[in-house]
Amino acid sequence: MADSAAGELPERLFWTRRVSLTARILAVNVIVLVLLAGSLFYLDSYRNRLIAERFGLARAEVQITAGAMGTMSRARRKALLMRVGSEQKLRLRLYDAKGALAADSFALAGPAFAFADPATEPWYLKAARGLDRGMDFLLGTPPIPEYREPERDDANAWSEVAEARASKATVMRQRLAPDRTPVITAAAPVGEKGEVLFTMRNAPDITQSIRDARQTLAIIVGTALLVSIQLSLFLARTIVQPLRSLVRAAIRVRLGRDREVVVPRLPERGDEIGLLARAVSDMSSALRQRIDAVESFAADVAHEIKNPLASLRSAVESMERVDDPALRRQLIDIAAHDVQRIDRLVTEISDASRIDAELSRTTFEPVDMVQLVSALVAARDSRGGNAGNPVRITHRGGANCVAAGDPARLERVIENLLDNAVSFSPPAAAIEVDILGEAGRVEISISDHGPGIPADSREKVFERFHSLRPANEDFGNHSGLGLAIARTIVEAHYGTLTALDRSDGRNGARLAVDLPAWETM
């Protein structure tokens, strides 16, 4: 098991540097609708398809009518022109071989249709024509000539009539009426004498169909855009508003002006924002506790160092006024003892102050606690560290007694607990070390035969500089940091260190370390 390494910062996209989260949410949701709105441009292809269909219809009408007129008399031709013009809403003109107008359905039977006058139309139709021009400009539609009535109505007034006579084929054109509706014209030769039939149809229904489709699509896109913006703003509020609250709380914590800053935990939210809020809240609480601990630790350090310093100062000042060699020797011994005590305090304080930072950078590995404890006890025996007290090791669980952690730090824990047991044990009294591995946990218990720890003091013994030793026993030889350091290390390994009674009911104390096994990490 290894602690996770510091993750690399994600690559920052250029557009996330200055764009707010609300703007990004709006952009992501609106861009789809913008693309949908772009489909308005594709209505041009719909219009071209309708125009092509009308061209096909005009071709068929002019060719059928011209073919029928080829064998008819003049009177019957006029009757046919009137009937076709009236039924099909067309204007039909027949030009003779010299190009003169021979017959006009409007003159024979009256107009079958009339162009709308833009000056008399309501404003919304004028706006629609303006939109038509704008769409044509955006799409780059080729310009279409406007329809104009010729001053002299003959074959030369219409280019398609001249082309049909010359090519002996059907020719079609498109023009725009004054109200910008399509005017579709077609010319086809009649018989072999050079006569030409010219038809003209106004198709306002094509323009209306395009406008209706554009309006429907615009309403759909506009409604969807409005709903999307509202939903985006709602989504932004649900994300940005709690984030801003967290930012304000974090700034107050950073400034340190309010020690009771309440970071919102958002318990009602089960999403990532809620997880972030609770993580920030826990982090600020841990930071506040850490600051309080540092302040308390600094006060304790000042108090503990002042005691030997006061004693050292008193001894030094007294030596100037003492002439008795024996008394001076005693004062020198007191001063030396105080210096050793200060040195021991500084060393222990140094270890305690940097232990958290070092553990935060530690990579855990599997640690066989049976081997670690056995090797440590053997080393202590070889240098007399157990003060003649036999240490008996028992273990249960075999290979399962493997914890996850830093071997050096776990060895420091066992070392401190053994030092504590030796200091309280009577001479030659045994110290029992029991190692148990089961259910994904590893427990190490160290029991002595000393006076034990009262139930109401079992938490106090883990406080810094706290000791239950008699005032005249080993004065100055114990800093009161050993058990505090041991608990700090154990908790950094996701374990617990507790003070208990001996399991056999005899006098003495039992300090139990509970650590997660390697396979559970």
Secondary structure as UniProt FT lines:
FT   HELIX           14..16
FT   HELIX           21..37
FT   HELIX           38..42
FT   HELIX           43..69
FT   TURN            70..71
FT   HELIX           74..88
FT   STRAND          91..95
FT   TURN            97..98
FT   STRAND          100..104
FT   HELIX           105..109
FT   HELIX           118..120
FT   HELIX           123..139
FT   HELIX           155..157
FT   HELIX           159..167
FT   STRAND          171..176
FT   TURN            178..179
FT   STRAND          182..190
FT   TURN            191..194
FT   STRAND          195..202
FT   HELIX           204..255
FT   TURN            259..260
FT   TURN            267..268
FT   HELIX           272..319
FT   TURN            320..321
FT   HELIX           325..360
FT   STRAND          365..368
FT   HELIX           369..383
FT   TURN            384..388
FT   STRAND          391..396
FT   HELIX           398..400
FT   STRAND          402..405
FT   HELIX           407..424
FT   TURN            427..428
FT   STRAND          431..438
FT   TURN            439..440
FT   STRAND          441..447
FT   HELIX           455..457
FT   TURN            458..459
FT   HELIX           460..462
FT   TURN            464..465
FT   TURN            471..472
FT   TURN            475..476
FT   HELIX           482..492
FT   TURN            493..494
FT   STRAND          496..501
FT   TURN            503..504
FT   STRAND          509..517
FT   HELIX           518..520
//
